Amino acid sequence: MEIVKCHNKNCGRPYEIREIGISSPGGKESEEISCPHCNDTYTRRSSGMFTTSAMTPEREADYNEANK
């Protein structure tokens, strides 16, 4: 799991990304990653796929406090 901040300057909220199915060998393809708050989308290369989820309000507040 990885925590990233949304690339959209009007959102900027953190969310969790999980990469699944990365055990397959071979070429990587561009996979979409969408912010669960504003649906801003970007791509990243992977041999699997990405899932995203919003953080709980408490966890988001803790993350924001630790990453000022």
N, CA, C and O atoms as a Tripos MOL2 file, in Angstrom:
@<TRIPOS>MOLECULE
protein
  272   271    68     0     0
PROTEIN
NO_CHARGES

@<TRIPOS>ATOM
      1 N           0.8370   -1.1720    0.0000 N.3       1 MET1
      2 CA          0.0000    0.0000    0.0000 C.3       1 MET1
      3 C           0.8860    1.2410    0.0000 C.2       1 MET1
      4 O           1.9650    1.2680    0.5910 O.2       1 MET1
      5 N           0.3960    2.2450   -0.6730 N.am      2 GLU2
      6 CA          1.1100    3.5160   -0.7930 C.3       2 GLU2
      7 C           0.0950    4.6390   -0.5660 C.2       2 GLU2
      8 O          -1.0650    4.5130   -0.9580 O.2       2 GLU2
      9 N           0.5160    5.7090    0.0490 N.am      3 ILE3
     10 CA         -0.3450    6.8760    0.2280 C.3       3 ILE3
     11 C           0.1900    7.9900   -0.6580 C.2       3 ILE3
     12 O           1.3760    8.3150   -0.6160 O.2       3 ILE3
     13 N          -0.6970    8.5720   -1.4630 N.am      4 VAL4
     14 CA         -0.3190    9.6830   -2.3420 C.3       4 VAL4
     15 C          -1.3190   10.8150   -2.1640 C.2       4 VAL4
     16 O          -2.4430   10.6030   -1.7100 O.2       4 VAL4
     17 N          -0.8960   12.0130   -2.5270 N.am      5 LYS5
     18 CA         -1.8020   13.1570   -2.5520 C.3       5 LYS5
     19 C          -2.2970   13.3300   -3.9750 C.2       5 LYS5
     20 O          -1.5490   13.1320   -4.9330 O.2       5 LYS5
     21 N          -3.5460   13.6960   -4.1040 N.am      6 CYS6
     22 CA         -4.1520   13.9220   -5.4090 C.3       6 CYS6
     23 C          -3.3680   14.9850   -6.1650 C.2       6 CYS6
     24 O          -2.9440   15.9860   -5.5870 O.2       6 CYS6
     25 N          -3.1770   14.7610   -7.4620 N.am      7 HIS7
     26 CA         -2.4660   15.6970   -8.3240 C.3       7 HIS7
     27 C          -3.2980   16.9280   -8.6700 C.2       7 HIS7
     28 O          -2.7540   17.9450   -9.1010 O.2       7 HIS7
     29 N          -4.6050   16.8390   -8.4850 N.am      8 ASN8
     30 CA         -5.5070   17.9370   -8.8140 C.3       8 ASN8
     31 C          -5.3340   19.0470   -7.7740 C.2       8 ASN8
     32 O          -5.5610   18.8180   -6.5860 O.2       8 ASN8
     33 N          -4.9370   20.2400   -8.2090 N.am      9 LYS9
     34 CA         -4.6740   21.3370   -7.2630 C.3       9 LYS9
     35 C          -5.9270   21.7660   -6.5120 C.2       9 LYS9
     36 O          -5.8170   22.3620   -5.4410 O.2       9 LYS9
     37 N          -7.1150   21.4810   -7.0420 N.am     10 ASN10
     38 CA         -8.3610   21.8260   -6.3590 C.3      10 ASN10
     39 C          -8.7630   20.7810   -5.3230 C.2      10 ASN10
     40 O          -9.6780   21.0180   -4.5340 O.2      10 ASN10
     41 N          -8.0990   19.6380   -5.3150 N.am     11 CYS11
     42 CA         -8.4000   18.5710   -4.3630 C.3      11 CYS11
     43 C          -7.2260   18.4290   -3.3860 C.2      11 CYS11
     44 O          -7.3020   18.8960   -2.2490 O.2      11 CYS11
     45 N          -6.1600   17.7950   -3.8270 N.am     12 GLY12
     46 CA         -4.9500   17.6550   -3.0170 C.3      12 GLY12
     47 C          -5.0710   16.7310   -1.8190 C.2      12 GLY12
     48 O          -4.1780   16.7130   -0.9710 O.2      12 GLY12
     49 N          -6.1490   15.9640   -1.7240 N.am     13 ARG13
     50 CA         -6.3480   15.0940   -0.5650 C.3      13 ARG13
     51 C          -5.5590   13.7930   -0.7310 C.2      13 ARG13
     52 O          -5.3720   13.3140   -1.8500 O.2      13 ARG13
     53 N          -5.1000   13.2270    0.3860 N.am     14 PRO14
     54 CA         -4.3860   11.9560    0.3100 C.3      14 PRO14
     55 C          -5.3520   10.7840    0.1610 C.2      14 PRO14
     56 O          -6.5060   10.8450    0.5860 O.2      14 PRO14
     57 N          -4.8460    9.7150   -0.4550 N.am     15 TYR15
     58 CA         -5.6140    8.4750   -0.5690 C.3      15 TYR15
     59 C          -4.6510    7.3070   -0.7010 C.2      15 TYR15
     60 O          -3.4590    7.4910   -0.9460 O.2      15 TYR15
     61 N          -5.1820    6.1080   -0.5360 N.am     16 GLU16
     62 CA         -4.3690    4.8970   -0.5700 C.3      16 GLU16
     63 C          -4.4290    4.2560   -1.9490 C.2      16 GLU16
     64 O          -5.4800    4.2160   -2.5880 O.2      16 GLU16
     65 N          -3.2640    3.7500   -2.3990 N.am     17 ILE17
     66 CA         -3.1640    3.0010   -3.6570 C.3      17 ILE17
     67 C          -2.6260    1.6220   -3.3300 C.2      17 ILE17
     68 O          -1.6720    1.4770   -2.5660 O.2      17 ILE17
     69 N          -3.2450    0.6180   -3.9130 N.am     18 ARG18
     70 CA         -2.7310   -0.7480   -3.8110 C.3      18 ARG18
     71 C          -2.5100   -1.2760   -5.2220 C.2      18 ARG18
     72 O          -3.3720   -1.1490   -6.0910 O.2      18 ARG18
     73 N          -1.3460   -1.8670   -5.4320 N.am     19 GLU19
     74 CA         -1.0390   -2.4940   -6.7200 C.3      19 GLU19
     75 C          -1.2470   -3.9830   -6.5330 C.2      19 GLU19
     76 O          -0.6300   -4.5910   -5.6590 O.2      19 GLU19
     77 N          -2.1110   -4.5800   -7.3450 N.am     20 ILE20
     78 CA         -2.4000   -6.0020   -7.2090 C.3      20 ILE20
     79 C          -2.1050   -6.7270   -8.5160 C.2      20 ILE20
     80 O          -2.1640   -6.1410   -9.5970 O.2      20 ILE20
     81 N          -1.7890   -8.0030   -8.3960 N.am     21 GLY21
     82 CA         -1.5200   -8.8160   -9.5760 C.3      21 GLY21
     83 C          -0.1810   -8.5320  -10.2090 C.2      21 GLY21
     84 O          -0.0420   -8.6430  -11.4270 O.2      21 GLY21
     85 N           0.8370   -8.1590   -9.3960 N.am     22 ILE22
     86 CA          2.1270   -7.7760   -9.9570 C.3      22 ILE22
     87 C           3.0650   -8.9590  -10.1570 C.2      22 ILE22
     88 O           4.2280   -8.7640  -10.5120 O.2      22 ILE22
     89 N           2.5880  -10.1790   -9.9380 N.am     23 SER23
     90 CA          3.4780  -11.3310  -10.0340 C.3      23 SER23
     91 C           3.6850  -11.8240  -11.4660 C.2      23 SER23
     92 O           4.5530  -12.6610  -11.7100 O.2      23 SER23
     93 N           2.9060  -11.3200  -12.4010 N.am     24 SER24
     94 CA          3.0440  -11.8150  -13.7750 C.3      24 SER24
     95 C           4.2520  -11.1910  -14.4640 C.2      24 SER24
     96 O           4.4170   -9.9720  -14.4450 O.2      24 SER24
     97 N           5.0920  -12.0180  -15.0700 N.am     25 PRO25
     98 CA          6.2440  -11.4810  -15.7920 C.3      25 PRO25
     99 C           5.8230  -10.8980  -17.1290 C.2      25 PRO25
    100 O           4.7160  -11.1420  -17.6090 O.2      25 PRO25
    101 N           6.7060  -10.1370  -17.7130 N.am     26 GLY26
    102 CA          6.4130   -9.6100  -19.0390 C.3      26 GLY26
    103 C           6.2700   -8.1130  -19.0380 C.2      26 GLY26
    104 O           6.6630   -7.4320  -18.0900 O.2      26 GLY26
    105 N           5.7030   -7.6100  -20.1130 N.am     27 GLY27
    106 CA          5.6030   -6.1730  -20.3120 C.3      27 GLY27
    107 C           4.6380   -5.4870  -19.3780 C.2      27 GLY27
    108 O           3.6410   -6.0590  -18.9360 O.2      27 GLY27
    109 N           4.9610   -4.2600  -19.0960 N.am     28 LYS28
    110 CA          4.0870   -3.4380  -18.2780 C.3      28 LYS28
    111 C           3.2240   -2.5870  -19.1860 C.2      28 LYS28
    112 O           3.6520   -2.1650  -20.2610 O.2      28 LYS28
    113 N           2.0010   -2.3400  -18.7400 N.am     29 GLU29
    114 CA          1.0920   -1.4870  -19.4820 C.3      29 GLU29
    115 C           0.6850   -0.3130  -18.6080 C.2      29 GLU29
    116 O           0.7830   -0.3810  -17.3830 O.2      29 GLU29
    117 N           0.2320    0.7570  -19.2310 N.am     30 SER30
    118 CA         -0.2410    1.9110  -18.4750 C.3      30 SER30
    119 C          -1.5900    1.5740  -17.8460 C.2      30 SER30
    120 O          -2.5160    1.1330  -18.5260 O.2      30 SER30
    121 N          -1.6810    1.7890  -16.5520 N.am     31 GLU31
    122 CA         -2.9090    1.5340  -15.8110 C.3      31 GLU31
    123 C          -3.3730    2.8410  -15.1890 C.2      31 GLU31
    124 O          -2.5550    3.6500  -14.7510 O.2      31 GLU31
    125 N          -4.6760    3.0480  -15.1490 N.am     32 GLU32
    126 CA         -5.2280    4.2790  -14.5960 C.3      32 GLU32
    127 C          -5.3140    4.2200  -13.0760 C.2      32 GLU32
    128 O          -5.6090    3.1780  -12.4900 O.2      32 GLU32
    129 N          -5.0490    5.3670  -12.4550 N.am     33 ILE33
    130 CA         -5.2150    5.5570  -11.0220 C.3      33 ILE33
    131 C          -6.1300    6.7660  -10.8660 C.2      33 ILE33
    132 O          -5.8350    7.8380  -11.3950 O.2      33 ILE33
    133 N          -7.2420    6.6030  -10.1440 N.am     34 SER34
    134 CA         -8.2110    7.6860   -9.9740 C.3      34 SER34
    135 C          -8.3580    8.0500   -8.5110 C.2      34 SER34
    136 O          -8.4760    7.1790   -7.6490 O.2      34 SER34
    137 N          -8.3480    9.3410   -8.2400 N.am     35 CYS35
    138 CA         -8.5690    9.8460   -6.8890 C.3      35 CYS35
    139 C          -9.9960    9.4910   -6.4660 C.2      35 CYS35
    140 O         -10.9360    9.7740   -7.2090 O.2      35 CYS35
    141 N         -10.1830    8.8790   -5.2930 N.am     36 PRO36
    142 CA        -11.5410    8.5350   -4.8500 C.3      36 PRO36
    143 C         -12.3600    9.7510   -4.4030 C.2      36 PRO36
    144 O         -13.5620    9.6340   -4.1680 O.2      36 PRO36
    145 N         -11.7140   10.9160   -4.2850 N.am     37 HIS37
    146 CA        -12.4160   12.1220   -3.8460 C.3      37 HIS37
    147 C         -12.9450   12.9420   -5.0190 C.2      37 HIS37
    148 O         -14.0880   13.3990   -4.9910 O.2      37 HIS37
    149 N         -12.1170   13.1300   -6.0560 N.am     38 CYS38
    150 CA        -12.5170   14.0150   -7.1620 C.3      38 CYS38
    151 C         -12.4780   13.3230   -8.5290 C.2      38 CYS38
    152 O         -12.8370   13.9280   -9.5390 O.2      38 CYS38
    153 N         -12.0460   12.0660   -8.5630 N.am     39 ASN39
    154 CA        -11.9430   11.2770   -9.8050 C.3      39 ASN39
    155 C         -10.8780   11.7580  -10.7790 C.2      39 ASN39
    156 O         -10.8810   11.3440  -11.9390 O.2      39 ASN39
    157 N          -9.9570   12.6290  -10.3340 N.am     40 ASP40
    158 CA         -8.8170   13.0090  -11.1700 C.3      40 ASP40
    159 C          -8.0380   11.7280  -11.4750 C.2      40 ASP40
    160 O          -7.7920   10.9200  -10.5800 O.2      40 ASP40
    161 N          -7.6560   11.5470  -12.7260 N.am     41 THR41
    162 CA         -7.0310   10.2910  -13.1530 C.3      41 THR41
    163 C          -5.6850   10.5430  -13.7960 C.2      41 THR41
    164 O          -5.5100   11.5050  -14.5450 O.2      41 THR41
    165 N          -4.7240    9.6610  -13.4950 N.am     42 TYR42
    166 CA         -3.4350    9.6560  -14.1740 C.3      42 TYR42
    167 C          -3.0470    8.2080  -14.3960 C.2      42 TYR42
    168 O          -3.6960    7.3050  -13.8680 O.2      42 TYR42
    169 N          -1.9970    7.9740  -15.1720 N.am     43 THR43
    170 CA         -1.5880    6.6020  -15.4620 C.3      43 THR43
    171 C          -0.1970    6.3250  -14.9110 C.2      43 THR43
    172 O           0.6350    7.2200  -14.7620 O.2      43 THR43
    173 N           0.0160    5.0650  -14.6170 N.am     44 ARG44
    174 CA          1.3200    4.5750  -14.1690 C.3      44 ARG44
    175 C           1.4800    3.1770  -14.7390 C.2      44 ARG44
    176 O           0.5080    2.4320  -14.8600 O.2      44 ARG44
    177 N           2.7040    2.8290  -15.0850 N.am     45 ARG45
    178 CA          2.9570    1.5290  -15.7010 C.3      45 ARG45
    179 C           3.0140    0.4380  -14.6420 C.2      45 ARG45
    180 O           3.5840    0.6180  -13.5660 O.2      45 ARG45
    181 N           2.4030   -0.7070  -14.9770 N.am     46 SER46
    182 CA          2.3580   -1.8340  -14.0570 C.3      46 SER46
    183 C           2.0650   -3.1030  -14.8420 C.2      46 SER46
    184 O           1.4470   -3.0610  -15.9060 O.2      46 SER46
    185 N           2.5120   -4.2270  -14.3070 N.am     47 SER47
    186 CA          2.1080   -5.4970  -14.8980 C.3      47 SER47
    187 C           0.8650   -6.0180  -14.1810 C.2      47 SER47
    188 O           0.3870   -7.1090  -14.4930 O.2      47 SER47
    189 N           0.3450   -5.2660  -13.2390 N.am     48 GLY48
    190 CA         -0.8790   -5.6100  -12.5200 C.3      48 GLY48
    191 C          -1.9230   -4.5360  -12.7370 C.2      48 GLY48
    192 O          -2.0910   -4.0360  -13.8500 O.2      48 GLY48
    193 N          -2.6200   -4.1830  -11.6780 N.am     49 MET49
    194 CA         -3.6080   -3.1050  -11.7300 C.3      49 MET49
    195 C          -3.6020   -2.3860  -10.3900 C.2      49 MET49
    196 O          -3.0590   -2.8930   -9.4080 O.2      49 MET49
    197 N          -4.2040   -1.2090  -10.3510 N.am     50 PHE50
    198 CA         -4.2360   -0.4010   -9.1470 C.3      50 PHE50
    199 C          -5.6590   -0.2810   -8.6280 C.2      50 PHE50
    200 O          -6.6090   -0.1860   -9.4050 O.2      50 PHE50
    201 N          -5.7970   -0.2850   -7.3030 N.am     51 THR51
    202 CA         -7.0580    0.0580   -6.6660 C.3      51 THR51
    203 C          -6.7790    1.2340   -5.7380 C.2      51 THR51
    204 O          -5.6890    1.3480   -5.1780 O.2      51 THR51
    205 N          -7.7600    2.0970   -5.5830 N.am     52 THR52
    206 CA         -7.6020    3.2510   -4.7010 C.3      52 THR52
    207 C          -8.7280    3.2550   -3.6820 C.2      52 THR52
    208 O          -9.8090    2.7210   -3.9290 O.2      52 THR52
    209 N          -8.4600    3.8660   -2.5330 N.am     53 SER53
    210 CA         -9.5050    4.0100   -1.5220 C.3      53 SER53
    211 C          -9.2340    5.2600   -0.6980 C.2      53 SER53
    212 O          -8.0890    5.6570   -0.4810 O.2      53 SER53
    213 N         -10.3230    5.8630   -0.2520 N.am     54 ALA54
    214 CA        -10.2200    7.0300    0.6240 C.3      54 ALA54
    215 C          -9.7830    6.5570    2.0050 C.2      54 ALA54
    216 O         -10.0560    5.4280    2.4110 O.2      54 ALA54
    217 N          -9.1000    7.4440    2.7100 N.am     55 MET55
    218 CA         -8.6890    7.1580    4.0760 C.3      55 MET55
    219 C          -9.8200    7.5580    5.0240 C.2      55 MET55
    220 O         -10.6640    8.3810    4.6670 O.2      55 MET55
    221 N          -9.8420    6.9860    6.2220 N.am     56 THR56
    222 CA        -10.8150    7.4350    7.2070 C.3      56 THR56
    223 C         -10.4890    8.8890    7.5540 C.2      56 THR56
    224 O          -9.3410    9.3090    7.4100 O.2      56 THR56
    225 N         -11.4680    9.6540    8.0020 N.am     57 PRO57
    226 CA        -11.1790   11.0550    8.3700 C.3      57 PRO57
    227 C         -10.0670   11.1660    9.4130 C.2      57 PRO57
    228 O          -9.2450   12.0790    9.3410 O.2      57 PRO57
    229 N         -10.0330   10.2560   10.3730 N.am     58 GLU58
    230 CA         -8.9980   10.2820   11.4020 C.3      58 GLU58
    231 C          -7.6230   10.0140   10.8180 C.2      58 GLU58
    232 O          -6.6510   10.6950   11.1440 O.2      58 GLU58
    233 N          -7.5540    9.0110    9.9470 N.am     59 ARG59
    234 CA         -6.2630    8.6710    9.3310 C.3      59 ARG59
    235 C          -5.7910    9.7850    8.3980 C.2      59 ARG59
    236 O          -4.5990   10.0870    8.3430 O.2      59 ARG59
    237 N          -6.7180   10.3900    7.6690 N.am     60 GLU60
    238 CA         -6.3620   11.5030    6.7820 C.3      60 GLU60
    239 C          -5.8290   12.6840    7.5970 C.2      60 GLU60
    240 O          -4.8490   13.3170    7.2030 O.2      60 GLU60
    241 N          -6.4740   12.9820    8.7350 N.am     61 ALA61
    242 CA         -6.0110   14.0720    9.5980 C.3      61 ALA61
    243 C          -4.6160   13.7710   10.1450 C.2      61 ALA61
    244 O          -3.7670   14.6610   10.1860 O.2      61 ALA61
    245 N          -4.3710   12.5310   10.5660 N.am     62 ASP62
    246 CA         -3.0470   12.1330   11.0590 C.3      62 ASP62
    247 C          -2.0040   12.2680    9.9660 C.2      62 ASP62
    248 O          -0.9060   12.7670   10.2140 O.2      62 ASP62
    249 N          -2.3360   11.8240    8.7480 N.am     63 TYR63
    250 CA         -1.4130   11.9140    7.6190 C.3      63 TYR63
    251 C          -1.0770   13.3830    7.3340 C.2      63 TYR63
    252 O           0.0900   13.7390    7.1660 O.2      63 TYR63
    253 N          -2.1130   14.2300    7.2820 N.am     64 ASN64
    254 CA         -1.8980   15.6510    6.9930 C.3      64 ASN64
    255 C          -1.0410   16.3060    8.0710 C.2      64 ASN64
    256 O          -0.1850   17.1340    7.7600 O.2      64 ASN64
    257 N          -1.2580   15.9490    9.3210 N.am     65 GLU65
    258 CA         -0.4740   16.5110   10.4200 C.3      65 GLU65
    259 C           0.9900   16.0920   10.3080 C.2      65 GLU65
    260 O           1.8850   16.9050   10.5400 O.2      65 GLU65
    261 N           1.2390   14.8450    9.9590 N.am     66 ALA66
    262 CA          2.6150   14.3340    9.8580 C.3      66 ALA66
    263 C           3.3320   14.8270    8.6140 C.2      66 ALA66
    264 O           4.5590   14.7660    8.5490 O.2      66 ALA66
    265 N           2.5860   15.3200    7.6160 N.am     67 ASN67
    266 CA          3.1980   15.7220    6.3390 C.3      67 ASN67
    267 C           2.9640   17.1850    6.0070 C.2      67 ASN67
    268 O           2.7300   17.5360    4.8510 O.2      67 ASN67
    269 N           3.0260   18.0290    7.0090 N.am     68 LYS68
    270 CA          2.8540   19.4780    6.7860 C.3      68 LYS68
    271 C           4.0170   20.0440    6.0200 C.2      68 LYS68
    272 O           4.0480   21.2420    5.7400 O.2      68 LYS68
@<TRIPOS>BOND
     1     1     2 1
     2     2     3 1
     3     3     4 2
     4     3     5 am
     5     5     6 1
     6     6     7 1
     7     7     8 2
     8     7     9 am
     9     9    10 1
    10    10    11 1
    11    11    12 2
    12    11    13 am
    13    13    14 1
    14    14    15 1
    15    15    16 2
    16    15    17 am
    17    17    18 1
    18    18    19 1
    19    19    20 2
    20    19    21 am
    21    21    22 1
    22    22    23 1
    23    23    24 2
    24    23    25 am
    25    25    26 1
    26    26    27 1
    27    27    28 2
    28    27    29 am
    29    29    30 1
    30    30    31 1
    31    31    32 2
    32    31    33 am
    33    33    34 1
    34    34    35 1
    35    35    36 2
    36    35    37 am
    37    37    38 1
    38    38    39 1
    39    39    40 2
    40    39    41 am
    41    41    42 1
    42    42    43 1
    43    43    44 2
    44    43    45 am
    45    45    46 1
    46    46    47 1
    47    47    48 2
    48    47    49 am
    49    49    50 1
    50    50    51 1
    51    51    52 2
    52    51    53 am
    53    53    54 1
    54    54    55 1
    55    55    56 2
    56    55    57 am
    57    57    58 1
    58    58    59 1
    59    59    60 2
    60    59    61 am
    61    61    62 1
    62    62    63 1
    63    63    64 2
    64    63    65 am
    65    65    66 1
    66    66    67 1
    67    67    68 2
    68    67    69 am
    69    69    70 1
    70    70    71 1
    71    71    72 2
    72    71    73 am
    73    73    74 1
    74    74    75 1
    75    75    76 2
    76    75    77 am
    77    77    78 1
    78    78    79 1
    79    79    80 2
    80    79    81 am
    81    81    82 1
    82    82    83 1
    83    83    84 2
    84    83    85 am
    85    85    86 1
    86    86    87 1
    87    87    88 2
    88    87    89 am
    89    89    90 1
    90    90    91 1
    91    91    92 2
    92    91    93 am
    93    93    94 1
    94    94    95 1
    95    95    96 2
    96    95    97 am
    97    97    98 1
    98    98    99 1
    99    99   100 2
   100    99   101 am
   101   101   102 1
   102   102   103 1
   103   103   104 2
   104   103   105 am
   105   105   106 1
   106   106   107 1
   107   107   108 2
   108   107   109 am
   109   109   110 1
   110   110   111 1
   111   111   112 2
   112   111   113 am
   113   113   114 1
   114   114   115 1
   115   115   116 2
   116   115   117 am
   117   117   118 1
   118   118   119 1
   119   119   120 2
   120   119   121 am
   121   121   122 1
   122   122   123 1
   123   123   124 2
   124   123   125 am
   125   125   126 1
   126   126   127 1
   127   127   128 2
   128   127   129 am
   129   129   130 1
   130   130   131 1
   131   131   132 2
   132   131   133 am
   133   133   134 1
   134   134   135 1
   135   135   136 2
   136   135   137 am
   137   137   138 1
   138   138   139 1
   139   139   140 2
   140   139   141 am
   141   141   142 1
   142   142   143 1
   143   143   144 2
   144   143   145 am
   145   145   146 1
   146   146   147 1
   147   147   148 2
   148   147   149 am
   149   149   150 1
   150   150   151 1
   151   151   152 2
   152   151   153 am
   153   153   154 1
   154   154   155 1
   155   155   156 2
   156   155   157 am
   157   157   158 1
   158   158   159 1
   159   159   160 2
   160   159   161 am
   161   161   162 1
   162   162   163 1
   163   163   164 2
   164   163   165 am
   165   165   166 1
   166   166   167 1
   167   167   168 2
   168   167   169 am
   169   169   170 1
   170   170   171 1
   171   171   172 2
   172   171   173 am
   173   173   174 1
   174   174   175 1
   175   175   176 2
   176   175   177 am
   177   177   178 1
   178   178   179 1
   179   179   180 2
   180   179   181 am
   181   181   182 1
   182   182   183 1
   183   183   184 2
   184   183   185 am
   185   185   186 1
   186   186   187 1
   187   187   188 2
   188   187   189 am
   189   189   190 1
   190   190   191 1
   191   191   192 2
   192   191   193 am
   193   193   194 1
   194   194   195 1
   195   195   196 2
   196   195   197 am
   197   197   198 1
   198   198   199 1
   199   199   200 2
   200   199   201 am
   201   201   202 1
   202   202   203 1
   203   203   204 2
   204   203   205 am
   205   205   206 1
   206   206   207 1
   207   207   208 2
   208   207   209 am
   209   209   210 1
   210   210   211 1
   211   211   212 2
   212   211   213 am
   213   213   214 1
   214   214   215 1
   215   215   216 2
   216   215   217 am
   217   217   218 1
   218   218   219 1
   219   219   220 2
   220   219   221 am
   221   221   222 1
   222   222   223 1
   223   223   224 2
   224   223   225 am
   225   225   226 1
   226   226   227 1
   227   227   228 2
   228   227   229 am
   229   229   230 1
   230   230   231 1
   231   231   232 2
   232   231   233 am
   233   233   234 1
   234   234   235 1
   235   235   236 2
   236   235   237 am
   237   237   238 1
   238   238   239 1
   239   239   240 2
   240   239   241 am
   241   241   242 1
   242   242   243 1
   243   243   244 2
   244   243   245 am
   245   245   246 1
   246   246   247 1
   247   247   248 2
   248   247   249 am
   249   249   250 1
   250   250   251 1
   251   251   252 2
   252   251   253 am
   253   253   254 1
   254   254   255 1
   255   255   256 2
   256   255   257 am
   257   257   258 1
   258   258   259 1
   259   259   260 2
   260   259   261 am
   261   261   262 1
   262   262   263 1
   263   263   264 2
   264   263   265 am
   265   265   266 1
   266   266   267 1
   267   267   268 2
   268   267   269 am
   269   269   270 1
   270   270   271 1
   271   271   272 2
@<TRIPOS>SUBSTRUCTURE
     1 MET1         2 RESIDUE 1 A MET
     2 GLU2         6 RESIDUE 1 A GLU
     3 ILE3        10 RESIDUE 1 A ILE
     4 VAL4        14 RESIDUE 1 A VAL
     5 LYS5        18 RESIDUE 1 A LYS
     6 CYS6        22 RESIDUE 1 A CYS
     7 HIS7        26 RESIDUE 1 A HIS
     8 ASN8        30 RESIDUE 1 A ASN
     9 LYS9        34 RESIDUE 1 A LYS
    10 ASN10       38 RESIDUE 1 A ASN
    11 CYS11       42 RESIDUE 1 A CYS
    12 GLY12       46 RESIDUE 1 A GLY
    13 ARG13       50 RESIDUE 1 A ARG
    14 PRO14       54 RESIDUE 1 A PRO
    15 TYR15       58 RESIDUE 1 A TYR
    16 GLU16       62 RESIDUE 1 A GLU
    17 ILE17       66 RESIDUE 1 A ILE
    18 ARG18       70 RESIDUE 1 A ARG
    19 GLU19       74 RESIDUE 1 A GLU
    20 ILE20       78 RESIDUE 1 A ILE
    21 GLY21       82 RESIDUE 1 A GLY
    22 ILE22       86 RESIDUE 1 A ILE
    23 SER23       90 RESIDUE 1 A SER
    24 SER24       94 RESIDUE 1 A SER
    25 PRO25       98 RESIDUE 1 A PRO
    26 GLY26      102 RESIDUE 1 A GLY
    27 GLY27      106 RESIDUE 1 A GLY
    28 LYS28      110 RESIDUE 1 A LYS
    29 GLU29      114 RESIDUE 1 A GLU
    30 SER30      118 RESIDUE 1 A SER
    31 GLU31      122 RESIDUE 1 A GLU
    32 GLU32      126 RESIDUE 1 A GLU
    33 ILE33      130 RESIDUE 1 A ILE
    34 SER34      134 RESIDUE 1 A SER
    35 CYS35      138 RESIDUE 1 A CYS
    36 PRO36      142 RESIDUE 1 A PRO
    37 HIS37      146 RESIDUE 1 A HIS
    38 CYS38      150 RESIDUE 1 A CYS
    39 ASN39      154 RESIDUE 1 A ASN
    40 ASP40      158 RESIDUE 1 A ASP
    41 THR41      162 RESIDUE 1 A THR
    42 TYR42      166 RESIDUE 1 A TYR
    43 THR43      170 RESIDUE 1 A THR
    44 ARG44      174 RESIDUE 1 A ARG
    45 ARG45      178 RESIDUE 1 A ARG
    46 SER46      182 RESIDUE 1 A SER
    47 SER47      186 RESIDUE 1 A SER
    48 GLY48      190 RESIDUE 1 A GLY
    49 MET49      194 RESIDUE 1 A MET
    50 PHE50      198 RESIDUE 1 A PHE
    51 THR51      202 RESIDUE 1 A THR
    52 THR52      206 RESIDUE 1 A THR
    53 SER53      210 RESIDUE 1 A SER
    54 ALA54      214 RESIDUE 1 A ALA
    55 MET55      218 RESIDUE 1 A MET
    56 THR56      222 RESIDUE 1 A THR
    57 PRO57      226 RESIDUE 1 A PRO
    58 GLU58      230 RESIDUE 1 A GLU
    59 ARG59      234 RESIDUE 1 A ARG
    60 GLU60      238 RESIDUE 1 A GLU
    61 ALA61      242 RESIDUE 1 A ALA
    62 ASP62      246 RESIDUE 1 A ASP
    63 TYR63      250 RESIDUE 1 A TYR
    64 ASN64      254 RESIDUE 1 A ASN
    65 GLU65      258 RESIDUE 1 A GLU
    66 ALA66      262 RESIDUE 1 A ALA
    67 ASN67      266 RESIDUE 1 A ASN
    68 LYS68      270 RESIDUE 1 A LYS
